[in-house]
Amino acid sequence: MSDLLLHTKSRISGKNADVQIYSNRIEWAREPQGMGWNITAIVLACSTACISLIWMRPQFKTQATEMIPASKISSIQTQKDGPVNTKVTVITSGNTLEFRTGHDKATTIKNTLTGLAI
């Protein structure tokens, strides 16, 4: 089992995410954005009037998770993204992960990820 090297909060694809960097992989989980509603409209036709019923049931959103093995990392880039954030881009053979974090954390994240790719 590998050790957790770094844990940080970030924004991935516009959603809050937990990013965890282990000695052999990167894992992240996008937080669900609450509960949505699945709306089904049922229309009942009557001879003189039309009655519409709307049935609403809660639809719980699931947490999206992904993992990249350290052996697949080919490049790590950082780029300033506004006054307080830096975009960290992790490029692999089959995937690209971009996440935003504070300027102060970006250097630590990049150095940690670069250490994995060695």
ROFI-787716 format. One record per residue: residue in one letter; x, y, z of N, C-alpha, C, O in turn. Coordinates in steps of 0.05 Angstrom, whole numbers, always signed. Atoms other than C-alpha are relative to their C-alpha. Last residue first. Example, Ala and Ser with C-alpha at 12.3 -4.5 7.8 and 13.67 -1.06 7.14 Angstrom:
<rs>
<"S",<-16,-24,-1>,<+273,-21,+143>,<-15,+22,+14>,<-5,+44,+18>>
<"A",<+18,-24,+0>,<+246,-90,+156>,<+18,+24,+0>,<+39,+24,+13>>
</rs>
This chain:
<rs>
<"I",<-29,+8,+3>,<+221,+202,-235>,<+2,-30,+2>,<+24,-41,+0>>
<"A",<-6,+7,+28>,<+147,+217,-248>,<+28,-10,-4>,<+35,-21,-25>>
<"L",<+12,+25,+7>,<+130,+215,-174>,<+8,-10,-28>,<+12,-34,-32>>
<"G",<-14,+21,-15>,<+180,+269,-155>,<-12,-27,-7>,<+3,-47,-7>>
<"T",<-25,+4,+14>,<+151,+314,-209>,<+16,-22,+13>,<+29,-38,-1>>
<"L",<+6,+16,+24>,<+83,+305,-177>,<+25,-6,-16>,<+28,-28,-27>>
<"T",<+7,+27,-9>,<+109,+328,-109>,<-6,-18,-24>,<+3,-41,-25>>
<"N",<-24,+14,-9>,<+145,+387,-140>,<-6,-28,+9>,<+10,-47,+4>>
<"K",<-17,+7,+23>,<+83,+407,-179>,<+25,-15,+8>,<+33,-34,-5>>
<"I",<+13,+21,+15>,<+38,+402,-118>,<+18,-8,-24>,<+22,-32,-29>>
<"T",<-3,+25,-16>,<+86,+442,-74>,<-12,-23,-16>,<+0,-45,-17>>
<"T",<-29,+8,+1>,<+92,+496,-128>,<+4,-26,+15>,<+18,-44,+5>>
<"A",<-7,+10,+27>,<+16,+499,-137>,<+29,-9,-2>,<+34,-30,-14>>
<"K",<+0,+29,+1>,<+1,+505,-62>,<+10,-11,-27>,<+19,-34,-28>>
<"D",<-18,+11,-20>,<+22,+578,-54>,<+1,-31,-1>,<+22,-42,+5>>
<"H",<-28,-3,+9>,<-11,+600,-119>,<+20,-14,+19>,<+39,-26,+11>>
<"G",<-13,-25,-8>,<-78,+572,-95>,<+29,+0,-10>,<+42,-20,-12>>
<"T",<-6,-1,-28>,<-108,+513,-133>,<+14,+27,+6>,<+21,+41,-13>>
<"R",<-8,-26,-10>,<-140,+500,-199>,<+5,-2,+30>,<-9,-15,+45>>
<"F",<+14,-9,-24>,<-144,+432,-232>,<+12,+26,+9>,<+36,+32,+4>>
<"E",<-5,-27,-7>,<-129,+405,-301>,<-15,+7,+26>,<-39,+2,+28>>
<"L",<+14,-10,-24>,<-124,+331,-314>,<+9,+29,+5>,<+33,+34,+8>>
<"T",<-11,-25,-10>,<-104,+306,-383>,<-18,+9,+23>,<-42,+11,+20>>
<"N",<+17,-17,-15>,<-115,+234,-403>,<+15,+26,+7>,<+39,+26,+9>>
<"G",<+28,+2,+9>,<-89,+178,-447>,<-19,+19,+14>,<-43,+17,+10>>
<"S",<+3,+11,+27>,<-13,+182,-447>,<-29,-1,-9>,<-34,+0,-33>>
<"T",<-7,+29,+1>,<-13,+228,-387>,<-3,-10,-28>,<-12,+6,-46>>
<"I",<+5,+12,+26>,<-13,+304,-378>,<+10,-29,+1>,<+32,-35,+10>>
<"V",<-14,+25,-1>,<-22,+336,-309>,<-7,-15,-26>,<-30,-21,-31>>
<"T",<+8,+18,+21>,<-42,+409,-314>,<+18,-25,+1>,<+43,-23,-1>>
<"V",<-19,+21,+1>,<-39,+454,-252>,<-10,-20,-21>,<-33,-30,-18>>
<"K",<+10,+24,+12>,<-77,+519,-260>,<+23,-20,-2>,<+43,-14,-14>>
<"T",<-18,+10,+21>,<-55,+572,-211>,<-13,-26,-10>,<-24,-42,+5>>
<"N",<-2,+28,+7>,<-103,+613,-169>,<+21,-6,-21>,<+28,+11,-38>>
<"V",<-6,+17,-23>,<-103,+678,-130>,<+4,-29,-7>,<+13,-44,+10>>
<"P",<-16,-12,-21>,<-101,+735,-181>,<+7,-18,+23>,<+27,-13,+37>>
<"G",<+13,-20,-16>,<-124,+695,-241>,<+17,+10,+23>,<+40,+1,+25>>
<"D",<+28,+0,+8>,<-101,+630,-271>,<-15,+19,+18>,<-31,+11,+34>>
<"K",<+16,-18,-17>,<-25,+629,-268>,<-28,+2,-12>,<-31,+5,-36>>
<"Q",<+5,-26,+14>,<+1,+569,-307>,<-18,+17,+18>,<-38,+7,+29>>
<"T",<+15,-19,-16>,<+31,+504,-282>,<-3,+26,-16>,<+15,+34,-31>>
<"Q",<-3,-28,+6>,<+52,+444,-323>,<-15,+17,+19>,<-36,+8,+30>>
<"I",<+14,-16,-20>,<+65,+371,-307>,<+5,+29,-6>,<+29,+38,-8>>
<"S",<-7,-29,-3>,<+85,+323,-362>,<-17,+13,+21>,<-40,+5,+25>>
<"S",<-22,-7,+19>,<+88,+248,-379>,<+8,+29,+3>,<+30,+37,-5>>
<"I",<-4,-29,+1>,<+48,+218,-321>,<+24,+6,-19>,<+46,-4,-15>>
<"K",<+12,-11,+25>,<+29,+146,-337>,<+5,+30,-3>,<-1,+41,-24>>
<"S",<-15,+9,+23>,<+76,+114,-285>,<-10,+11,-27>,<+4,+11,-47>>
<"A",<-24,-17,+3>,<+45,+156,-231>,<+16,-8,-24>,<+28,+10,-37>>
<"P",<-25,+12,-10>,<-21,+118,-241>,<+24,+19,-5>,<+25,+31,-26>>
<"I",<-21,+2,+20>,<-80,+165,-253>,<+24,-13,+13>,<+34,-3,+33>>
<"M",<-26,+6,-9>,<-144,+157,-213>,<+19,-1,-24>,<+13,-12,-45>>
<"E",<-19,+9,+20>,<-214,+183,-221>,<+27,-5,+13>,<+33,+5,+34>>
<"T",<-28,+5,-8>,<-275,+196,-178>,<+16,-9,-24>,<+6,-22,-42>>
<"A",<-16,+9,+22>,<-344,+227,-191>,<+29,-3,+10>,<+40,+16,+22>>
<"Q",<-26,-12,+0>,<-389,+230,-130>,<+16,-11,-23>,<+18,-36,-26>>
<"T",<-21,+17,-10>,<-461,+212,-143>,<+27,+15,-3>,<+30,+33,-19>>
<"K",<-23,+0,+18>,<-519,+259,-149>,<+22,-16,+13>,<+27,-16,+37>>
<"F",<-25,-6,-13>,<-582,+241,-111>,<+23,-2,-19>,<+25,-22,-34>>
<"Q",<-20,+16,+15>,<-646,+245,-151>,<+27,+8,+12>,<+37,+30,+7>>
<"P",<-28,-8,-3>,<-705,+269,-110>,<+18,-19,-16>,<+13,-43,-17>>
<"R",<-13,+18,-19>,<-774,+256,-139>,<+30,+7,+2>,<+42,+15,-18>>
<"M",<-28,-6,-4>,<-820,+306,-172>,<+11,-20,+20>,<-1,-25,+42>>
<"W",<-10,+17,-21>,<-887,+287,-203>,<+30,+5,+3>,<+45,+2,-16>>
<"I",<-30,+2,+1>,<-920,+341,-242>,<+9,-16,+24>,<+2,-9,+47>>
<"L",<-12,+6,-25>,<-994,+334,-256>,<+30,-2,-4>,<+40,-12,-24>>
<"S",<-29,+7,+1>,<-1029,+367,-313>,<+9,-5,+28>,<+4,+10,+47>>
<"I",<-12,-2,-26>,<-1105,+366,-320>,<+29,-9,-2>,<+35,-30,-13>>
<"C",<-26,+15,+0>,<-1137,+379,-387>,<+13,+5,+27>,<+17,+29,+35>>
<"A",<-23,-15,-10>,<-1210,+400,-386>,<+25,-18,-1>,<+23,-43,-2>>
<"T",<+4,-29,+0>,<-1277,+382,-417>,<+25,+16,+8>,<+27,+40,+4>>
<"S",<+17,-9,+22>,<-1269,+310,-440>,<-3,+30,+0>,<-6,+42,-22>>
<"C",<+28,+4,-7>,<-1210,+296,-395>,<-17,+11,-23>,<-6,+25,-40>>
<"A",<+19,-13,+17>,<-1137,+287,-414>,<-28,-7,+9>,<-35,-31,+13>>
<"L",<+25,+15,+1>,<-1087,+270,-360>,<-20,+16,-16>,<-25,+39,-10>>
<"V",<+23,-16,+9>,<-1017,+297,-370>,<-23,-19,-2>,<-22,-39,-16>>
<"I",<+21,+18,+8>,<-960,+268,-329>,<-24,+17,-8>,<-34,+33,+8>>
<"A",<+27,-12,+4>,<-897,+308,-324>,<-19,-20,-10>,<-13,-35,-29>>
<"T",<+16,+15,+19>,<-836,+274,-294>,<-27,+14,-2>,<-41,+17,+18>>
<"I",<+28,-9,+3>,<-785,+317,-258>,<-13,-16,-23>,<-3,-17,-45>>
<"N",<+8,+12,+25>,<-720,+286,-233>,<-30,+6,-3>,<-46,-4,+13>>
<"W",<+28,+10,+1>,<-695,+333,-180>,<-5,-12,-27>,<+1,+1,-48>>
<"G",<+16,-10,+23>,<-624,+347,-161>,<-28,-12,+1>,<-35,-27,+20>>
<"M",<+20,+18,+10>,<-589,+338,-94>,<-15,+13,-23>,<-23,+36,-21>>
<"G",<+26,+1,-13>,<-525,+370,-73>,<-19,-20,-14>,<-10,-40,-25>>
<"Q",<+11,-27,-4>,<-467,+388,-118>,<-28,-2,+11>,<-46,+12,+1>>
<"P",<+26,-3,+12>,<-430,+321,-111>,<-11,+28,+7>,<-7,+38,+29>>
<"E",<+22,+0,-19>,<-357,+332,-93>,<-27,+2,-14>,<-29,+18,-33>>
<"R",<+16,-24,+2>,<-308,+314,-147>,<-24,-2,+19>,<-38,-22,+19>>
<"A",<+29,+5,-2>,<-261,+260,-125>,<-14,+27,-1>,<-9,+44,+16>>
<"W",<+17,-23,-6>,<-188,+259,-142>,<-29,-8,-1>,<-37,-26,-15>>
<"E",<+29,+6,-1>,<-134,+206,-141>,<-14,+26,+5>,<-4,+44,+20>>
<"I",<+15,-24,-7>,<-61,+213,-163>,<-29,-9,+0>,<-38,-22,-19>>
<"R",<+24,-8,+15>,<-18,+151,-163>,<-10,+27,+10>,<-3,+37,+31>>
<"N",<+2,+13,+26>,<+46,+114,-140>,<-25,+8,-17>,<-29,-4,-38>>
<"S",<-26,+5,+11>,<+72,+153,-79>,<-1,-14,-28>,<+18,-14,-43>>
<"Y",<-13,+22,-14>,<+3,+180,-65>,<+27,-5,-14>,<+33,+8,-34>>
<"I",<-23,+10,+15>,<-26,+247,-86>,<+14,-21,+18>,<+23,-15,+40>>
<"Q",<-19,+15,-18>,<-96,+262,-62>,<+23,-11,-17>,<+18,-24,-38>>
<"V",<-22,+11,+15>,<-140,+315,-95>,<+19,-13,+19>,<+28,+0,+38>>
<"D",<-22,+9,-18>,<-208,+329,-64>,<+21,-13,-18>,<+15,-32,-32>>
<"A",<-11,+27,+1>,<-253,+366,-112>,<+21,-4,+21>,<+34,+15,+30>>
<"N",<-19,+5,-22>,<-298,+426,-117>,<+9,-29,-1>,<-6,-47,-8>>
<"K",<+12,+11,-25>,<-332,+433,-185>,<+22,-4,+21>,<+45,-9,+14>>
<"G",<+19,-18,-13>,<-317,+477,-245>,<-13,-11,+25>,<-31,+2,+36>>
<"S",<+23,-3,+18>,<-283,+422,-286>,<-22,+16,+14>,<-46,+9,+12>>
<"I",<-5,+15,+25>,<-235,+409,-228>,<-26,+1,-15>,<-48,-6,-5>>
<"R",<+23,-2,+18>,<-231,+459,-171>,<+8,-15,-25>,<+28,-8,-38>>
<"S",<-5,-13,+26>,<-183,+442,-114>,<-27,+4,-14>,<-48,-3,-4>>
<"K",<+26,-6,+13>,<-177,+417,-43>,<+6,+16,-25>,<+25,+31,-26>>
<"T",<+7,-27,+3>,<-110,+387,-23>,<-29,+2,-11>,<-38,-17,-24>>
<"H",<+29,-2,+3>,<-79,+323,+2>,<-7,+29,-2>,<+2,+45,+15>>
<"L",<+11,-27,+0>,<-5,+307,-5>,<-30,-2,-4>,<-40,-18,-21>>
<"L",<-20,-21,-1>,<+41,+248,+4>,<-11,+27,+3>,<+0,+44,+16>>
<"L",<+11,-25,+9>,<-8,+192,+21>,<+21,+22,+4>,<+31,+26,+26>>
<"D",<+4,-21,-20>,<+33,+129,+28>,<-12,+24,-13>,<-6,+31,-36>>
<"S",<-17,-23,+2>,<+27,+68,-17>,<-8,+22,+20>,<-30,+21,+31>>
<"M",<+17,-24,+0>,<+0,+0,+0>,<+18,+25,+0>,<+38,+25,+14>>
</rs>
